[in-house]
Amino acid sequence: MLRSIGLKNKENSTGEKKSSVKSYFVKWKLFNEETFSSAKKENKPVLLFIHHSACYWSSLMMKDCFHDPSIIQILNDSFICIQIEKDEYPDIDFIGLTSCQIGSGSSGWPVTIFLTPDKNPFFSGTYFSKGDRGNIPGFFRLLKNILGMWTSEQTIVRENGLKFVEEIKKQNNIIQENNSNTQILNEDEFVQNLLEHIDLDQGGYQGNVKFPPIQRLKFLLSALERKKCSIDILIKIEDFVKKTLIKMSLGGLHDIVGGGYHRYSTDSCWMRPRFEKMLLDNAAFLELLSKALRVIEWNKKEHWLLERSKSGIVNWFNHYMLTEDNLLGASSISETDGMEGLYYLWSKQELEEALGIDSFKINELAGITDKGNFIDESTGERIGLNILSFNHLPDDFLGLNRILNGLNVARSFRISPARDDRCFISANSLSAIGLLSIGDISLAKWLIDHICKAWDKNGYIPHYIFRGNVQGSAYADGLAYFAKALFLLGDRLEHSDYLDRAQLVVYSLKKEFYSIEKGYVSLSPLKKEPFITPAIPFYDQHLSSVNSVVMEVFLLNNDREEVEKAFKKHKNKIIKHPHALSSLMNLAMEYDLC
């Protein structure tokens, strides 16, 4: 059974957003000049809370903190409060994450920032519990401390805000480094840098929290295809890519029953994920799996696993993510019935009832026990539930395939996680790109055609569509992915209309978002007044950077000269930061730009 969600906060007649607690609620304001003018007039600090609709910790903080009467009172009396969803305002979210990284040394959602009325951050963090946890202050105590500083040391707070802004601008300033030397982009050295700090046992990179390194794996697969590295390096690449893909796909990170990959793993062996599934991530996984199956030779068991992973994502698209707008929703949230991951977990008895004698095979493969193999993160205790995280593949993988399909039928009677029905152009376009990479032209064309219909009807490309209504204009990421999808579909079908549309999108990208002088794009239009400083998505995260996608689109549009100019400006930066710029390096290698 499927539930869908949209935006949980609705504006009331005063331009505020309501978080209801009987008749008492946080008076959320909109992110606009009127709100900051009110903050100046009332001389109040501003709380900017950026949440993620699919994020468990965002949901938990909203429930615990913003429904607490004591917290509501101090917020309404002493602060101006703004709440936004990260995908609604990607440019603000980008700067918010930068602020959070500077202020707390880490970033992620939710983002909790306190600003002066002049929009200068002076304190930032992520999740806060309602009450104190040991030496870590709870949100109520934090609010009291912030208010105390604002009341008694406002001059110092404002000075610190100015310093904070300078640091944000410094980190977000893509300085054109001196490229007068004759350094070349050496793929062997670049790959060796990428292979530093890898986890030889579990794949991925060392750490207790692991994101799927999708972009780096794509680069390494391209390096395997080019065969320009030494034999020793090529062997290391293949071993690392195979290890990582197999471990991720066997682990709890992968929903091997119903299809799709969860957001990231909270342990080093891909077993315990954060259970939200993001459309953008899974679209990128399609491209990765398609390339891996083409470039590397796999044994029969491995090939079956990756093919099931690939077809599972498409199954998730078709049977779970398609909305009434004929496009794919943004994500599925992590919790059901108030518990994160419950939909994906099984008691030993449930497995026995669903599978009968076949449950013995699953018990052995996944370490299923009565006490459970899944540990509750907050208590560190086993809770009698198990996650299907396999330690190996059996020789009878076709038998396992039958068992997993049976579990999928059994799970279909559960209440499934809610789906975010907002259909973002960026994620749907990347989904079309992924589908084209595996040869599913029909669904890719379906998605692109419905985006084109919205474009034609409204006269512009929207940021997203939600239950028949378009919301905002597309940001640079949406335009870049959409243009790439149009080029690829047009080439595949030899259809000039898609190619003509792609050129129009590229024109908009160049005109509104691209700085010819500096050689990069901003997430929001360059003419728009930014929040602190323009959001420039130059570096890769676990996915390719938006700037690298734009450069690829320029190349597809035969704008090689423009791309060469940009690469001259940033070549030394690519050499210095291989882990963060592998997508640009890959373009340099593929198109001989170095």
C-alpha positions as CSV (number, residue, x, y, z in Angstrom):
1,M,0.0,0.0,0.0
2,L,1.4,3.3,-1.1
3,R,1.2,6.7,0.6
4,S,2.4,9.9,-0.9
5,I,3.4,13.2,0.6
6,G,4.0,16.7,-0.6
7,L,5.2,19.7,1.3
8,K,4.0,19.4,4.9
9,N,4.1,23.1,5.7
10,K,1.4,25.3,4.3
11,E,1.3,29.1,4.3
12,N,-1.5,30.8,6.2
13,S,-3.0,34.1,5.4
14,T,-0.2,36.0,7.1
15,G,2.5,34.6,4.9
16,E,3.6,32.3,7.7
17,K,3.9,28.5,7.6
18,K,2.1,26.4,10.2
19,S,3.5,23.5,12.3
20,S,0.4,22.6,14.2
21,V,0.3,21.8,17.9
22,K,-3.4,22.1,18.8
23,S,-3.8,25.9,18.6
24,Y,-0.1,26.7,19.2
25,F,2.5,26.6,16.5
26,V,5.8,27.9,15.4
27,K,5.3,31.1,13.3
28,W,7.4,30.1,10.3
29,K,8.1,32.9,7.9
30,L,9.1,32.8,4.2
31,F,12.7,33.3,3.1
32,N,12.3,36.8,1.6
33,E,13.3,40.4,2.1
34,E,10.1,41.2,4.1
35,T,11.0,38.6,6.7
36,F,14.6,39.9,7.1
37,S,13.2,43.5,7.3
38,S,11.0,42.4,10.2
39,A,14.0,40.9,11.9
40,K,15.8,44.2,11.6
41,K,12.9,46.2,12.8
42,E,12.4,43.9,15.8
43,N,16.1,43.4,16.3
44,K,15.8,39.6,16.6
45,P,18.1,36.8,15.5
46,V,16.9,34.6,12.7
47,L,16.6,30.8,12.8
48,L,17.0,29.2,9.4
49,F,16.1,25.5,9.5
50,I,16.8,23.6,6.2
51,H,15.2,20.1,6.2
52,H,15.0,17.2,3.8
53,S,11.6,15.7,3.2
54,A,13.0,12.1,3.1
55,C,15.5,12.5,6.0
56,Y,14.8,10.7,9.2
57,W,16.8,13.1,11.4
58,S,15.0,16.1,9.8
59,S,11.6,14.5,10.6
60,L,12.7,13.6,14.1
61,M,13.9,17.2,15.0
62,M,10.7,18.7,13.5
63,K,8.5,16.4,15.6
64,D,10.5,16.6,18.9
65,C,11.6,20.3,18.8
66,F,9.0,22.2,16.9
67,H,6.1,20.5,18.6
68,D,7.4,21.3,22.1
69,P,5.5,24.1,23.9
70,S,8.6,25.5,25.6
71,I,10.6,25.6,22.4
72,I,7.6,27.1,20.5
73,Q,7.3,29.9,23.0
74,I,10.9,31.0,22.9
75,L,11.0,30.8,19.1
76,N,7.9,32.8,18.7
77,D,8.8,35.4,21.3
78,S,12.5,35.9,20.6
79,F,13.4,34.7,17.1
80,I,12.3,35.2,13.5
81,C,11.9,31.6,12.2
82,I,12.4,30.4,8.6
83,Q,11.9,26.8,7.5
84,I,12.7,25.6,3.9
85,E,13.0,22.2,2.3
86,K,16.4,21.7,0.7
87,D,15.2,20.8,-2.8
88,E,12.9,23.8,-2.9
89,Y,15.8,26.2,-2.7
90,P,19.0,24.3,-3.8
91,D,21.1,27.6,-3.9
92,I,20.2,28.4,-0.3
93,D,20.8,24.8,0.8
94,F,24.2,24.9,-0.9
95,I,25.3,27.9,1.1
96,G,23.6,26.5,4.2
97,L,25.7,23.3,4.0
98,T,28.9,25.3,3.5
99,S,28.0,27.3,6.6
100,C,27.3,24.2,8.5
101,Q,30.7,22.7,7.5
102,I,32.5,25.8,8.7
103,G,30.6,26.1,11.9
104,S,30.5,22.5,13.1
105,G,33.1,20.6,11.0
106,S,30.4,18.5,9.4
107,S,27.3,18.9,7.3
108,G,24.1,17.2,6.4
109,W,20.4,17.5,7.0
110,P,18.8,19.1,8.9
111,V,20.8,22.3,8.7
112,T,20.3,24.6,11.7
113,I,21.7,28.1,11.3
114,F,21.3,31.3,13.3
115,L,21.6,34.5,11.4
116,T,21.8,38.2,12.2
117,P,19.0,40.3,10.5
118,D,21.6,41.1,7.9
119,K,21.6,37.4,6.8
120,N,25.1,36.8,8.4
121,P,25.4,33.3,10.0
122,F,27.0,33.3,13.5
123,F,26.2,29.7,14.6
124,S,25.4,26.6,12.7
125,G,24.9,22.9,13.3
126,T,22.9,19.9,12.1
127,Y,20.5,17.8,14.2
128,F,19.7,18.8,17.8
129,S,17.6,16.7,20.2
130,K,15.0,18.5,22.3
131,G,16.9,17.9,25.6
132,D,20.5,17.7,26.6
133,R,22.5,14.5,25.7
134,G,25.4,14.4,28.1
135,N,27.7,17.3,27.3
136,I,25.8,18.1,24.1
137,P,23.2,20.8,24.6
138,G,19.7,20.2,23.5
139,F,17.8,22.6,21.3
140,F,16.0,24.3,24.2
141,R,19.3,25.1,26.0
142,L,20.9,26.1,22.7
143,L,18.1,28.7,22.1
144,K,18.5,30.1,25.6
145,N,22.3,30.4,25.0
146,I,21.9,32.0,21.6
147,L,19.3,34.5,23.0
148,G,21.7,35.3,25.9
149,M,24.5,36.1,23.5
150,W,22.3,38.2,21.3
151,T,21.0,40.1,24.3
152,S,24.3,40.8,26.1
153,E,27.0,40.5,23.4
154,Q,25.2,41.5,20.2
155,T,28.1,43.6,18.9
156,I,30.5,40.6,19.2
157,V,27.8,38.3,17.6
158,R,27.5,40.6,14.7
159,E,31.3,40.8,14.3
160,N,31.5,37.1,14.3
161,G,28.8,37.0,11.7
162,L,30.8,39.2,9.3
163,K,33.8,36.9,9.8
164,F,31.6,33.8,9.2
165,V,30.4,35.4,5.9
166,E,34.0,36.0,4.7
167,E,34.9,32.4,5.4
168,I,31.8,31.2,3.4
169,K,32.8,33.5,0.5
170,K,36.4,32.2,0.7
171,Q,35.3,28.6,0.5
172,N,32.9,29.2,-2.3
173,N,35.2,31.3,-4.4
174,I,36.5,29.2,-7.3
175,I,39.8,31.0,-7.7
176,Q,41.4,30.7,-11.1
177,E,44.8,29.4,-10.1
178,N,48.0,30.2,-12.0
179,N,48.1,27.9,-15.0
180,S,51.2,29.3,-16.5
181,N,53.2,26.2,-15.8
182,T,53.3,23.1,-18.1
183,Q,51.7,20.6,-15.8
184,I,49.8,17.9,-17.6
185,L,46.8,15.8,-16.5
186,N,48.5,12.5,-15.8
187,E,45.9,9.8,-15.6
188,D,48.1,7.3,-13.8
189,E,48.9,9.7,-11.0
190,F,45.3,10.8,-10.8
191,V,44.0,7.3,-10.5
192,Q,46.6,6.5,-7.8
193,N,45.3,9.5,-5.8
194,L,41.8,8.1,-6.2
195,L,42.9,4.8,-4.9
196,E,44.2,6.2,-1.7
197,H,42.3,5.5,1.5
198,I,40.2,2.7,-0.1
199,D,38.7,0.0,2.1
200,L,40.3,-3.2,0.8
201,D,38.0,-5.4,2.8
202,Q,34.6,-3.9,2.3
203,G,35.0,-1.7,-0.8
204,G,34.4,2.1,-0.9
205,Y,36.5,4.4,1.1
206,Q,37.6,4.1,4.7
207,G,35.2,5.4,7.3
208,N,32.4,4.5,9.6
209,V,29.9,6.3,7.4
210,K,29.9,5.5,3.7
211,F,28.2,7.1,0.7
212,P,28.3,5.1,-2.5
213,P,31.2,6.7,-4.4
214,I,29.3,6.7,-7.7
215,Q,31.2,9.4,-9.6
216,R,34.7,8.0,-8.7
217,L,33.6,4.5,-9.7
218,K,32.4,5.9,-13.1
219,F,35.8,7.6,-13.6
220,L,37.7,4.4,-12.8
221,L,35.5,2.4,-15.2
222,S,36.3,5.0,-17.9
223,A,40.0,4.6,-17.1
224,L,39.6,0.9,-17.5
225,E,38.0,1.5,-20.9
226,R,40.8,3.9,-22.0
227,K,43.6,1.5,-20.9
228,K,46.1,4.3,-20.7
229,C,47.2,3.4,-17.2
230,S,49.8,0.9,-16.3
231,I,48.8,-2.8,-16.1
232,D,49.3,-2.8,-12.3
233,I,47.0,0.2,-11.9
234,L,44.3,-1.3,-14.2
235,I,44.3,-4.4,-12.1
236,K,43.9,-2.4,-8.9
237,I,41.0,-0.4,-10.5
238,E,39.1,-3.5,-11.5
239,D,39.6,-5.2,-8.1
240,F,38.4,-2.0,-6.3
241,V,35.4,-1.4,-8.5
242,K,34.3,-5.1,-8.4
243,K,34.7,-5.3,-4.6
244,T,32.8,-2.0,-4.0
245,L,29.9,-2.8,-6.3
246,I,29.4,-6.4,-5.0
247,K,29.7,-5.4,-1.4
248,M,27.2,-2.5,-1.8
249,S,24.8,-4.7,-3.7
250,L,24.9,-7.5,-1.2
251,G,24.7,-5.2,1.8
252,G,21.7,-3.6,3.5
253,L,22.4,-0.5,1.5
254,H,20.7,-2.3,-1.5
255,D,17.0,-3.2,-1.3
256,I,17.6,-6.5,-3.0
257,V,13.9,-7.5,-2.5
258,G,12.1,-4.5,-4.1
259,G,14.8,-2.7,-5.9
260,G,16.8,0.5,-5.4
261,Y,19.6,1.7,-3.2
262,H,19.2,3.6,0.1
263,R,21.0,6.9,0.7
264,Y,24.1,5.8,2.6
265,S,25.4,3.4,5.1
266,T,26.0,4.2,8.8
267,D,28.6,1.5,9.2
268,S,31.8,0.4,7.3
269,C,30.3,-2.8,5.7
270,W,27.2,-1.3,4.0
271,M,24.9,-3.2,6.3
272,R,22.9,-0.5,8.2
273,P,21.7,2.2,5.8
274,R,19.8,5.5,6.2
275,F,16.7,4.1,4.7
276,E,15.5,6.9,2.5
277,K,15.8,6.2,-1.3
278,M,16.6,9.1,-3.5
279,L,15.5,9.2,-7.2
280,L,18.7,11.2,-8.1
281,D,21.0,8.6,-6.5
282,N,19.3,5.6,-8.1
283,A,19.3,7.3,-11.5
284,A,23.0,7.7,-11.2
285,F,23.3,4.0,-10.1
286,L,21.7,3.0,-13.4
287,E,24.5,4.6,-15.4
288,L,27.1,3.1,-13.1
289,L,25.7,-0.4,-13.2
290,S,25.3,-0.3,-17.0
291,K,28.9,0.8,-17.5
292,A,30.2,-1.8,-15.0
293,L,28.4,-4.6,-16.7
294,R,29.8,-3.5,-20.1
295,V,33.4,-2.8,-19.1
296,I,34.2,-5.6,-16.6
297,E,33.9,-9.3,-17.0
298,W,31.9,-10.8,-14.2
299,N,31.3,-14.4,-13.1
300,K,27.7,-15.8,-13.4
301,K,26.8,-15.0,-9.8
302,E,28.1,-11.5,-9.9
303,H,26.5,-10.8,-13.2
304,W,23.1,-12.0,-11.9
305,L,23.5,-9.7,-8.8
306,L,24.3,-6.6,-10.8
307,E,21.5,-7.4,-13.4
308,R,19.0,-7.8,-10.5
309,S,20.3,-4.5,-9.0
310,K,19.8,-2.7,-12.4
311,S,16.4,-4.2,-13.1
312,G,15.4,-3.6,-9.5
313,I,15.9,0.2,-9.9
314,V,13.7,0.2,-13.0
315,N,11.1,-1.9,-11.2
316,W,11.2,0.7,-8.3
317,F,10.7,3.5,-10.9
318,N,7.7,1.8,-12.6
319,H,5.9,0.4,-9.6
320,Y,6.6,2.8,-6.8
321,M,7.8,6.2,-8.1
322,L,5.5,7.1,-11.0
323,T,3.1,9.8,-9.9
324,E,-0.1,11.2,-11.3
325,D,2.0,13.8,-13.1
326,N,3.4,11.0,-15.3
327,L,6.9,11.7,-13.8
328,L,8.9,10.2,-11.0
329,G,8.6,11.4,-7.4
330,A,11.7,12.7,-5.6
331,S,12.2,10.0,-3.0
332,S,10.7,7.5,-0.6
333,I,11.0,8.5,3.1
334,S,12.9,6.4,5.6
335,E,10.2,5.6,8.2
336,T,6.9,3.8,8.5
337,D,4.7,3.8,11.7
338,G,7.2,6.1,13.3
339,M,10.2,3.8,12.9
340,E,13.0,4.2,10.5
341,G,13.5,1.3,8.1
342,L,10.6,-0.8,9.5
343,Y,9.3,-1.7,6.0
344,Y,12.6,-3.3,5.1
345,L,13.2,-5.3,8.3
346,W,12.1,-8.8,9.1
347,S,11.7,-10.9,12.3
348,K,12.9,-14.5,11.9
349,Q,9.3,-15.7,12.4
350,E,8.1,-13.4,9.5
351,L,10.7,-14.9,7.2
352,E,9.7,-18.4,8.2
353,E,6.0,-17.7,7.5
354,A,6.7,-16.1,4.2
355,L,9.3,-18.7,2.9
356,G,8.7,-21.9,4.7
357,I,11.7,-24.2,4.3
358,D,13.5,-21.6,2.1
359,S,13.9,-19.4,5.1
360,F,16.9,-21.6,6.2
361,K,18.8,-20.4,3.2
362,I,18.1,-16.8,3.9
363,N,19.0,-17.3,7.6
364,E,22.4,-18.6,6.6
365,L,23.1,-16.0,4.0
366,A,22.1,-12.9,6.0
367,G,22.8,-14.1,9.6
368,I,19.2,-14.0,10.6
369,T,18.5,-14.7,14.4
370,D,15.7,-14.5,16.8
371,K,17.3,-11.5,18.5
372,G,17.9,-9.9,15.1
373,N,21.0,-8.7,13.3
374,F,19.8,-5.1,13.2
375,I,21.0,-2.8,16.0
376,D,19.0,0.2,17.0
377,E,21.2,3.2,16.6
378,S,19.9,5.2,19.5
379,T,20.1,2.4,22.1
380,G,22.8,0.1,20.6
381,E,20.5,-2.8,21.3
382,R,19.2,-5.6,19.0
383,I,15.5,-5.2,18.5
384,G,14.4,-8.6,17.2
385,L,14.5,-7.5,13.6
386,N,16.8,-8.4,10.7
387,I,18.0,-6.7,7.6
388,L,18.8,-8.7,4.5
389,S,22.5,-8.0,4.2
390,F,24.2,-11.0,2.6
391,N,27.8,-12.1,3.4
392,H,28.1,-14.0,0.1
393,L,26.1,-15.3,-2.9
394,P,25.1,-19.0,-3.1
395,D,25.9,-21.1,-6.1
396,D,22.1,-21.5,-6.6
397,F,21.6,-17.8,-7.3
398,L,18.5,-18.6,-9.4
399,G,17.0,-20.2,-6.4
400,L,17.8,-17.1,-4.4
401,N,16.1,-15.0,-7.1
402,R,12.9,-17.0,-6.7
403,I,13.1,-16.6,-2.9
404,L,13.6,-12.8,-3.1
405,N,10.7,-12.5,-5.5
406,G,8.5,-14.3,-3.0
407,L,9.6,-11.9,-0.2
408,N,8.7,-9.0,-2.5
409,V,5.1,-10.4,-2.7
410,A,5.0,-10.9,1.0
411,R,6.2,-7.3,1.6
412,S,3.6,-5.8,-0.7
413,F,1.0,-6.3,2.0
414,R,2.9,-4.0,4.3
415,I,2.3,-0.2,4.5
416,S,5.1,1.1,2.3
417,P,7.1,4.3,3.1
418,A,5.5,7.5,1.9
419,R,6.6,8.9,-1.4
420,D,7.6,12.5,-2.0
421,D,5.4,13.3,-5.1
422,R,7.4,16.4,-6.2
423,C,8.7,15.6,-9.7
424,F,12.0,17.5,-10.0
425,I,13.2,18.1,-13.6
426,S,16.8,17.5,-12.5
427,A,16.1,14.0,-11.1
428,N,13.7,13.0,-13.8
429,S,16.2,14.1,-16.5
430,L,19.0,12.1,-14.8
431,S,16.6,9.2,-14.6
432,A,16.1,9.4,-18.4
433,I,19.9,9.5,-18.9
434,G,20.2,6.4,-16.7
435,L,17.4,4.6,-18.6
436,L,19.0,5.4,-21.9
437,S,22.3,3.9,-20.7
438,I,20.6,0.5,-20.1
439,G,18.6,0.7,-23.4
440,D,15.1,1.5,-21.8
441,I,14.2,4.1,-24.5
442,S,10.5,3.8,-23.9
443,L,10.4,5.0,-20.2
444,A,13.2,7.6,-20.9
445,K,11.2,9.1,-23.8
446,W,8.1,9.1,-21.6
447,L,9.8,11.2,-19.0
448,I,11.4,13.6,-21.4
449,D,8.1,14.0,-23.4
450,H,6.2,14.9,-20.2
451,I,8.8,17.5,-19.2
452,C,8.6,18.9,-22.8
453,K,4.8,19.1,-22.4
454,A,5.2,21.2,-19.2
455,W,7.7,23.4,-21.0
456,D,5.3,24.0,-23.9
457,K,2.3,24.6,-21.7
458,N,4.0,27.1,-19.4
459,G,6.5,28.7,-21.7
460,Y,9.5,27.8,-19.4
461,I,11.1,24.7,-17.9
462,P,9.9,24.4,-14.3
463,H,11.9,23.5,-11.2
464,Y,9.4,20.8,-10.4
465,I,5.9,19.6,-11.0
466,F,3.5,18.7,-8.1
467,R,0.0,17.3,-8.7
468,G,-0.5,19.2,-11.9
469,N,1.1,22.5,-10.7
470,V,4.5,23.8,-11.9
471,Q,6.7,25.3,-9.2
472,G,9.4,27.9,-10.1
473,S,11.9,27.9,-12.9
474,A,14.6,25.3,-13.3
475,Y,18.0,25.8,-11.7
476,A,21.2,25.1,-13.5
477,D,21.3,21.4,-12.5
478,G,17.8,20.8,-13.9
479,L,18.7,22.5,-17.2
480,A,22.0,20.7,-17.5
481,Y,20.6,17.2,-16.9
482,F,17.6,18.0,-19.2
483,A,19.8,19.2,-22.0
484,K,22.0,16.1,-21.7
485,A,18.9,13.8,-21.8
486,L,17.6,15.7,-24.9
487,F,20.9,15.3,-26.7
488,L,21.2,11.6,-25.9
489,L,17.5,10.8,-26.8
490,G,17.7,12.9,-30.0
491,D,20.9,11.0,-31.1
492,R,19.4,7.6,-30.2
493,L,16.1,8.3,-32.1
494,E,17.7,10.5,-34.8
495,H,15.0,13.0,-34.0
496,S,15.8,16.7,-34.7
497,D,13.1,18.1,-32.4
498,Y,14.9,16.8,-29.2
499,L,18.2,18.1,-30.5
500,D,16.7,21.5,-31.3
501,R,15.2,21.7,-27.8
502,A,18.6,20.7,-26.3
503,Q,20.2,23.7,-28.1
504,L,17.6,26.0,-26.6
505,V,18.3,24.7,-23.1
506,V,22.0,25.2,-23.6
507,Y,21.3,28.8,-24.8
508,S,19.4,29.4,-21.5
509,L,22.2,27.9,-19.4
510,K,24.8,30.2,-21.1
511,K,22.7,33.3,-20.9
512,E,21.4,33.0,-17.3
513,F,23.8,30.8,-15.3
514,Y,27.3,30.6,-17.0
515,S,30.1,33.1,-16.3
516,I,32.3,33.2,-19.4
517,E,34.9,35.2,-17.6
518,K,35.2,32.7,-14.7
519,G,34.4,29.4,-16.6
520,Y,31.7,28.0,-14.3
521,V,28.0,28.0,-13.7
522,S,26.0,29.2,-10.6
523,L,23.1,27.1,-9.4
524,S,20.8,30.1,-9.6
525,P,20.7,32.8,-12.3
526,L,23.7,35.2,-12.1
527,K,21.4,38.2,-12.0
528,K,19.6,37.0,-8.9
529,E,20.7,38.4,-5.6
530,P,22.4,35.5,-3.8
531,F,22.1,34.4,-0.2
532,I,25.6,35.6,1.0
533,T,27.4,34.5,-2.2
534,P,26.5,32.7,-5.4
535,A,26.2,28.9,-5.1
536,I,28.8,27.4,-7.4
537,P,28.6,23.6,-7.5
538,F,32.1,23.1,-8.8
539,Y,33.2,20.0,-6.8
540,D,31.9,16.4,-7.0
541,Q,30.1,14.9,-4.1
542,H,29.1,11.3,-4.5
543,L,27.5,12.4,-7.8
544,S,29.1,14.4,-10.6
545,S,29.3,18.2,-10.1
546,V,26.8,20.3,-11.9
547,N,29.7,22.2,-13.5
548,S,31.0,19.0,-15.1
549,V,27.6,18.1,-16.5
550,V,27.4,21.6,-18.0
551,M,30.8,21.2,-19.6
552,E,29.7,17.8,-21.0
553,V,26.5,19.5,-22.4
554,F,28.6,22.2,-24.0
555,L,30.7,19.5,-25.7
556,L,27.5,17.7,-26.9
557,N,26.5,21.1,-28.3
558,N,29.8,21.4,-30.2
559,D,31.0,24.3,-28.0
560,R,34.5,22.8,-27.6
561,E,36.2,26.2,-27.7
562,E,34.2,27.4,-24.6
563,V,35.1,24.2,-22.7
564,E,38.8,24.5,-23.6
565,K,38.8,28.0,-22.2
566,A,37.2,26.9,-19.0
567,F,39.6,24.0,-18.6
568,K,42.6,26.3,-19.0
569,K,41.3,28.3,-16.1
570,H,40.9,25.3,-13.8
571,K,43.5,22.7,-15.0
572,N,45.8,23.0,-12.0
573,K,42.8,22.8,-9.6
574,I,41.8,19.5,-11.2
575,I,45.4,18.2,-10.7
576,K,45.5,19.3,-7.1
577,H,42.1,17.9,-6.1
578,P,41.5,14.6,-7.8
579,H,39.1,13.3,-5.2
580,A,36.8,16.3,-5.7
581,L,37.1,16.8,-9.5
582,S,37.2,13.4,-11.1
583,S,34.2,14.2,-13.3
584,L,36.1,17.1,-14.9
585,M,39.2,15.0,-15.2
586,N,37.1,12.3,-17.0
587,L,35.9,14.9,-19.5
588,A,39.5,16.0,-20.0
589,M,40.6,12.4,-20.8
590,E,37.6,11.5,-22.9
591,Y,37.7,14.6,-25.1
592,D,41.5,15.2,-25.0
593,L,41.2,18.6,-23.3
594,C,44.4,18.4,-21.4
